[in-house]
Amino acid sequence: MEREDFVAAGIDYDKGVARFAGKADLYVNFLRKFPKDDTFAQLSAAMDAGDMTAAFAAAHTLKGVTGNLSLDGLYQSVLPLVEALRGAGNMELAASLFPPVKTEYEHTMDFLRTLPE
């Protein structure tokens, strides 16, 4: 895979590699693990159930993981959702912000699943 492939998928490859002390192989290895993470499934279930507390916890976790992995497209889409759910929260607003998160998640996952082992 080329750097441009990562960028096209909404991943800041250079920043990600830098976070892994310049070790591109280690960074890509961690990217390969992301599809096994169930945080998005937890977020989706909490949104479906209208459980604002669980949705906030999952969204906040997803924000942290995607930020640390430089999955910038997904990270940027989840930021407003986290803020909508923070504190007393606004589930109606959160519900309107969730579809773009889902779309970006699917886009990111489509790319990550193509990474060679």
Summary of the structure (lengths in Angstrom):
residues: 117
radius of gyration: 14.4
end to end distance: 11.5
largest distance: 43.5
contacts: 335
relative contact order: 0.17
helix: 77%
strand: 0%
